């Protein structure tokens, strides 16, 4: 029974393990599917079967045959321009208004009668004429009124005006300016008949004035001339007036007659052939075919096409997941890191969708470099360049970018962006990134332009967009990095640079309250940085981590030998277990200070791992000698864990070696090397390096770097004569 129960428990454990493994991978597959669905929503046309849109001047790689008939519609701007051009040729319509002539005649007769009665007034006829004229809205001067008092002048004047109206106004006269903007032919409607006349043959008021002078009753009199012209202008009513409603109706009819389609493409018609240069007409037809394909399919085909498009996108995204599983399992295992990679890819896809709205499409603006910069800063350049290439394939594989050079441009720009972000030692290195990425986009613009024989202006515009993309990508990446660091828990070199400042409050406290520990810290930082640089680890992380690995000693600095004056050791008054507890607690005190000063998580690892689970051997031996029984070894051991990274392992070795080197009376190169060999061998025998990703070859390189640095630190100095202000070897005994 016990054997059966054990088998049942084993089977249940295997099932539980399988269930957890399935859930583990399912969560990451869900991220890929979500990204694929987002890509489809932003690019609904199926990338696998959709028709390419070749840019003007490019060479088509395949024949494109219209599978169905469709129309290439004119753009709103093209249609408006064509309508405006044709509307300008529409003949304006004018109406002949006989009632205006009758009104002019009646007004002339009534005005003549009123002035005649005023002229025969018993007293002050000139004043009465002024008053009568003003009542008709015709102000006249005293001289003009006196002129009109005369029956001869007045009757001759009105007779001449009557002749002008009968002879020329009856034939049709337009108002001044009514035909100024008209060229060519106009339509004059007389009754129910339309007469097409040259615009310059239609009389205007200015022409009427010229003709009226031919029958002027008193041309030699200035007063008579002014009265004649004023009355003509006042009593004139145009008999030819523009019919704006009829004209606009004609224009609207012409507008409606203009076809909205630029081209009519028949089913089976070849749009462009393989190896043919794409012209403007072919480009317009390809774009119209691309748009018509979505409208042409029915619901069933649409569902199948959507599934195919999502699958197409997911297969590309799956390449990234498989790459991470194979080469970066730590990244794949961390869901937040995978979500970050997915989010960056989604950000590029959204940017590509926005760029796709432009016309023409500008693949130089797809922000692949943005993701490359952030991925290189977070992880490393190798995984960044692989991720960038896959993201570039995902965007360039969408139908709107087919026929363009989006894949080539994004691959080159993204790869250079990924490679340009290496070890960050200064913030102004971002300028170098911009120059390198911008140079890559510039090179792609030149290469494509020369290949397609494009003009210098087109090449310059393309290069300018690429440089703009480089500038924007780097700036946005620098802005997003703090948020991405908070999400992933990864501290980039930019954050480490901030914490490498020795003037930060925590380092200032260490230098003032535990100066011996501070000096010890700086020495370890130099050793760790040199060793990590030699083995290809993060040298900056090792240096900054070394700065903070012993900050817990601030709590009780006097209990650590490097801070004790000679001959004074407070441990002499304590028991071994109490002394060991104080020494061991500097790890816990370090974590307390780390929380207080918001120390990054990557640096906290140095506090807990730089001693690993090693024993506090000095006080353990002291306890063994003082106590009759065997002491509890757990009280004389550090809490750990053991070093998990190459950087914390190197700092552990540097910590032990630097402290031991100080007890050497004659630190010759050979004795220093022997000491290093001893400490490293001891840590390995204790199993402290068992969980650190260090090879034996790398450990040898670390020892070589430690030897080189320590030999330089303990180099010999010559004696300077005391008389000249120097110090000799006998100074201490003097």
Secondary structure as the mmCIF struct_conf table of DSSP 4:
data_model
#
loop_
_struct_conf.conf_type_id
_struct_conf.id
_struct_conf.beg_label_comp_id
_struct_conf.beg_label_asym_id
_struct_conf.beg_label_seq_id
_struct_conf.end_label_comp_id
_struct_conf.end_label_asym_id
_struct_conf.end_label_seq_id
HELX_RH_AL_P HELX_RH_AL_P1 UNK A 2 UNK A 42
BEND BEND1 UNK A 43 UNK A 43
BEND BEND2 UNK A 45 UNK A 45
TURN_TY1_P TURN_TY1_P1 UNK A 47 UNK A 49
BEND BEND3 UNK A 50 UNK A 50
HELX_LH_PP_P HELX_LH_PP_P1 UNK A 51 UNK A 52
HELX_LH_PP_P HELX_LH_PP_P2 UNK A 54 UNK A 55
TURN_TY1_P TURN_TY1_P2 UNK A 56 UNK A 57
STRN STRN1 UNK A 59 UNK A 59
BEND BEND4 UNK A 61 UNK A 62
STRN STRN2 UNK A 64 UNK A 65
BEND BEND5 UNK A 67 UNK A 68
STRN STRN3 UNK A 70 UNK A 73
HELX_LH_PP_P HELX_LH_PP_P3 UNK A 74 UNK A 75
HELX_RH_AL_P HELX_RH_AL_P2 UNK A 76 UNK A 87
TURN_TY1_P TURN_TY1_P3 UNK A 88 UNK A 89
BEND BEND6 UNK A 90 UNK A 90
HELX_LH_PP_P HELX_LH_PP_P4 UNK A 91 UNK A 92
STRN STRN4 UNK A 93 UNK A 96
HELX_RH_AL_P HELX_RH_AL_P3 UNK A 98 UNK A 119
TURN_TY1_P TURN_TY1_P4 UNK A 120 UNK A 120
BEND BEND7 UNK A 122 UNK A 123
HELX_RH_AL_P HELX_RH_AL_P4 UNK A 125 UNK A 135
TURN_TY1_P TURN_TY1_P5 UNK A 136 UNK A 137
HELX_RH_AL_P HELX_RH_AL_P5 UNK A 142 UNK A 149
BEND BEND8 UNK A 150 UNK A 150
HELX_RH_AL_P HELX_RH_AL_P6 UNK A 151 UNK A 164
HELX_RH_PI_P HELX_RH_PI_P1 UNK A 165 UNK A 169
TURN_TY1_P TURN_TY1_P6 UNK A 170 UNK A 171
STRN STRN5 UNK A 173 UNK A 174
HELX_LH_PP_P HELX_LH_PP_P5 UNK A 175 UNK A 175
TURN_TY1_P TURN_TY1_P7 UNK A 176 UNK A 181
BEND BEND9 UNK A 184 UNK A 184
STRN STRN6 UNK A 185 UNK A 190
TURN_TY1_P TURN_TY1_P8 UNK A 191 UNK A 192
STRN STRN7 UNK A 193 UNK A 198
HELX_RH_3T_P HELX_RH_3T_P1 UNK A 199 UNK A 201
BEND BEND10 UNK A 202 UNK A 202
STRN STRN8 UNK A 203 UNK A 204
HELX_RH_AL_P HELX_RH_AL_P7 UNK A 205 UNK A 212
HELX_RH_3T_P HELX_RH_3T_P2 UNK A 213 UNK A 215
BEND BEND11 UNK A 217 UNK A 217
TURN_TY1_P TURN_TY1_P9 UNK A 219 UNK A 220
HELX_RH_AL_P HELX_RH_AL_P8 UNK A 222 UNK A 235
BEND BEND12 UNK A 239 UNK A 239
STRN STRN9 UNK A 240 UNK A 242
HELX_RH_AL_P HELX_RH_AL_P9 UNK A 244 UNK A 257
BEND BEND13 UNK A 258 UNK A 258
BEND BEND14 UNK A 260 UNK A 260
STRN STRN10 UNK A 261 UNK A 265
HELX_LH_PP_P HELX_LH_PP_P6 UNK A 266 UNK A 266
TURN_TY1_P TURN_TY1_P10 UNK A 267 UNK A 268
STRN STRN11 UNK A 270 UNK A 272
TURN_TY1_P TURN_TY1_P11 UNK A 274 UNK A 275
HELX_LH_PP_P HELX_LH_PP_P7 UNK A 276 UNK A 276
STRN STRN12 UNK A 277 UNK A 277
HELX_LH_PP_P HELX_LH_PP_P8 UNK A 278 UNK A 278
HELX_RH_AL_P HELX_RH_AL_P10 UNK A 280 UNK A 296
BEND BEND15 UNK A 297 UNK A 297
HELX_RH_AL_P HELX_RH_AL_P11 UNK A 299 UNK A 327
HELX_RH_AL_P HELX_RH_AL_P12 UNK A 329 UNK A 333
HELX_RH_AL_P HELX_RH_AL_P13 UNK A 335 UNK A 356
TURN_TY1_P TURN_TY1_P12 UNK A 357 UNK A 357
BEND BEND16 UNK A 358 UNK A 360
HELX_RH_3T_P HELX_RH_3T_P3 UNK A 363 UNK A 365
TURN_TY1_P TURN_TY1_P13 UNK A 367 UNK A 367
HELX_RH_AL_P HELX_RH_AL_P14 UNK A 368 UNK A 378
BEND BEND17 UNK A 379 UNK A 379
HELX_RH_AL_P HELX_RH_AL_P15 UNK A 381 UNK A 396
TURN_TY1_P TURN_TY1_P14 UNK A 397 UNK A 397
BEND BEND18 UNK A 398 UNK A 398
HELX_RH_3T_P HELX_RH_3T_P4 UNK A 399 UNK A 401
TURN_TY1_P TURN_TY1_P15 UNK A 402 UNK A 405
HELX_RH_AL_P HELX_RH_AL_P16 UNK A 406 UNK A 420
TURN_TY1_P TURN_TY1_P16 UNK A 427 UNK A 428
HELX_RH_AL_P HELX_RH_AL_P17 UNK A 429 UNK A 451
TURN_TY1_P TURN_TY1_P17 UNK A 452 UNK A 453
HELX_RH_AL_P HELX_RH_AL_P18 UNK A 456 UNK A 488
HELX_RH_AL_P HELX_RH_AL_P19 UNK A 493 UNK A 499
TURN_TY1_P TURN_TY1_P18 UNK A 500 UNK A 500
TURN_TY1_P TURN_TY1_P19 UNK A 502 UNK A 503
BEND BEND19 UNK A 504 UNK A 504
HELX_RH_AL_P HELX_RH_AL_P20 UNK A 505 UNK A 513
HELX_RH_AL_P HELX_RH_AL_P21 UNK A 515 UNK A 535
TURN_TY1_P TURN_TY1_P20 UNK A 536 UNK A 536
BEND BEND20 UNK A 537 UNK A 537
HELX_RH_AL_P HELX_RH_AL_P22 UNK A 539 UNK A 548
TURN_TY1_P TURN_TY1_P21 UNK A 549 UNK A 550
HELX_RH_3T_P HELX_RH_3T_P5 UNK A 551 UNK A 554
TURN_TY1_P TURN_TY1_P22 UNK A 555 UNK A 556
HELX_RH_3T_P HELX_RH_3T_P6 UNK A 557 UNK A 559
BEND BEND21 UNK A 560 UNK A 560
HELX_RH_3T_P HELX_RH_3T_P7 UNK A 561 UNK A 563
BEND BEND22 UNK A 564 UNK A 564
HELX_LH_PP_P HELX_LH_PP_P9 UNK A 565 UNK A 565
TURN_TY1_P TURN_TY1_P23 UNK A 566 UNK A 567
HELX_RH_3T_P HELX_RH_3T_P8 UNK A 570 UNK A 573
BEND BEND23 UNK A 574 UNK A 574
HELX_RH_AL_P HELX_RH_AL_P23 UNK A 576 UNK A 596
TURN_TY1_P TURN_TY1_P24 UNK A 597 UNK A 598
HELX_RH_AL_P HELX_RH_AL_P24 UNK A 601 UNK A 609
BEND BEND24 UNK A 610 UNK A 611
TURN_TY1_P TURN_TY1_P25 UNK A 612 UNK A 613
STRN STRN13 UNK A 615 UNK A 615
HELX_RH_AL_P HELX_RH_AL_P25 UNK A 617 UNK A 626
BEND BEND25 UNK A 628 UNK A 629
HELX_RH_3T_P HELX_RH_3T_P9 UNK A 633 UNK A 636
STRN STRN14 UNK A 637 UNK A 637
BEND BEND26 UNK A 645 UNK A 645
HELX_RH_AL_P HELX_RH_AL_P26 UNK A 646 UNK A 661
TURN_TY1_P TURN_TY1_P26 UNK A 662 UNK A 663
BEND BEND27 UNK A 665 UNK A 666
HELX_RH_AL_P HELX_RH_AL_P27 UNK A 669 UNK A 685
TURN_TY1_P TURN_TY1_P27 UNK A 686 UNK A 691
BEND BEND28 UNK A 692 UNK A 692
HELX_RH_AL_P HELX_RH_AL_P28 UNK A 696 UNK A 713
TURN_TY1_P TURN_TY1_P28 UNK A 714 UNK A 714
HELX_LH_PP_P HELX_LH_PP_P10 UNK A 718 UNK A 721
HELX_RH_3T_P HELX_RH_3T_P10 UNK A 722 UNK A 724
TURN_TY1_P TURN_TY1_P29 UNK A 725 UNK A 725
TURN_TY1_P TURN_TY1_P30 UNK A 729 UNK A 733
#
